[in-house]
Amino acid sequence: MSAARQWWHAPAKASPRRLASRLAASLGLSGSGSVTIQRTYLDTFDWRLFRRGDALVEEQPEGGQRVLVLQNRTGERAELRVPCAGRSRQPSDLPIGLQRRLGPKLAPRTLLDVGRERVEVWPLKLLDEDDKTVAYIDVERAPAAVRVALRPVRGYEKTADHVVDLLDSQADLITGVDPMVAAVRANGREPGELREPPELKLKASEDARIALAKVFDHLLITMELNEDGVRQQLDPEVLHDFRVATRRTRSIERLARRHLPPAMTRQWEPEWKWLAGVTGPPRDLDVLLLELQLEPSTITASADAGVHELARLVRARRATEQARLLEALNSDRYATLKRGWRTGIDDLAAGADGTTAEQLARETIGTATKHLIKAAKKIDDDAPAADIHSARKRAKRLRYAAEMLGGALPASKVKSVVAHMKRLQDDLGQFQDSEVQLLLLRDLLADRSIGEPSSHALAAGEQMMDALVVLQQAARSDLVKALREFARS
């Protein structure tokens, strides 16, 4: 057997106190008085912990020390219990031992409260002949269940197997659901389930306007699904997904303009540009904050304290940008954009222009390819950042056209375009991200309205900017080569 936790449920009206007393007597367990514990289950918005078989629980016993408990359902790793003083929701703010177990891939995510429960626990334990604990058995009164939990001790798997057999043999106990799952379901959700738009399905023979209506509908639904998360600032990736849906809408609208009613583009194109503008600054600050949270190896020990100060400055600027973003999302202008665009989508779906979705896909991908080749030919070793940024935008448009309209074409052709653009965007993105972060750092260090930076912050900022310049130079060399190859292809 693995050392995973296991649960059993007793009848709903069972007395947990009597059940604990009976198990202590029949299984030879030691026990103590009950304790009330408030549990908060934590995970990322995309259920990253749940999907890999982990549960992170914040436990607060009445009158006791708050602890974070990392449980592994498969038993591959022992349970880790770490005292914590505050209620950390950023992985980088967690105790260092817990950070190591969670791994660096969790760093970009915010930990959210996905479920809560208040339980009364009667803790029991099984001792060996040397009075050493070899298994923990907890009897719990939860909001909707009375349950028994086995917490095996690493190294005593055979003992745990025996305890499982003993608990399975109890006539009034049945295998129960994971308490985290129960707590999440009590919130009306299902763990591991993501809110996603319906799958986008295009038919090669359908009319181009119907295909465009499907694409725009898919993207608008994606925005609406992420809207509340953007308002609450749940996670940087939520804003990223919202922003990508906005950019894809703008790209397809531009590339397929001749198939759209002139009034639709004339009226709403400026509004999409406005929305992209208010989502850009907070996203750039999220990316910079992530770089600071990861504490680049280029920062010397003497400037390390300055990294945390820089992060505070970024958070202060981010809070200001979040207020502006909230104002935009709560405005009549945004509501009017969504209503008007939805009306335009409905009108598209009801019309036709005689072009098939397959023809539309070939046309838009072809147009985007020509635009990128034209931009690529301008790039050389001395090209200004503005030209490189222009090439990056055109590479994104080509990728978006392939991703959103490629369903009307043979999959092999579309996959090669998307894969090529992803590789190209890596180099272009590294250059542009470095450029944006350089500008942001310079601006933050010069902005006295958010405080005078210390010598440590100035040193850390200078070191980060030096490192960004090196990264940007390397990216420039790679992207010039890649763009030249693309222009010749």
CORTA-V208521 format. One record per run of one state. SS is the DSSP state (H for helix, E for strand, L for the rest). FROM is the first residue (numbers start at 0). LEN is the number of residues. If there is no record, write none. Layout:
SS:FROM:LEN ; SS:FROM:LEN
This chain:
L:0:5 ; E:5:5 ; L:10:5 ; H:15:12 ; L:27:2 ; E:29:2 ; L:31:3 ; E:34:9 ; L:43:4 ; H:47:4 ; L:51:2 ; E:53:8 ; L:61:5 ; E:66:6 ; L:72:7 ; E:79:4 ; L:83:6 ; E:89:1 ; H:90:3 ; L:93:2 ; H:95:7 ; L:102:1 ; H:103:3 ; L:106:3 ; E:109:1 ; L:110:1 ; E:111:16 ; L:127:5 ; E:132:10 ; L:142:2 ; E:144:8 ; L:152:4 ; H:156:12 ; L:168:5 ; E:173:2 ; L:175:3 ; H:178:8 ; L:186:20 ; E:206:1 ; H:207:25 ; L:232:3 ; H:235:20 ; L:255:1 ; H:256:3 ; L:259:2 ; H:261:32 ; L:293:7 ; H:300:29 ; L:329:2 ; H:331:19 ; L:350:5 ; E:355:1 ; H:356:20 ; L:376:8 ; H:384:24 ; L:408:2 ; H:410:36 ; L:446:1 ; H:447:3 ; L:450:4 ; H:454:34 ; L:488:1
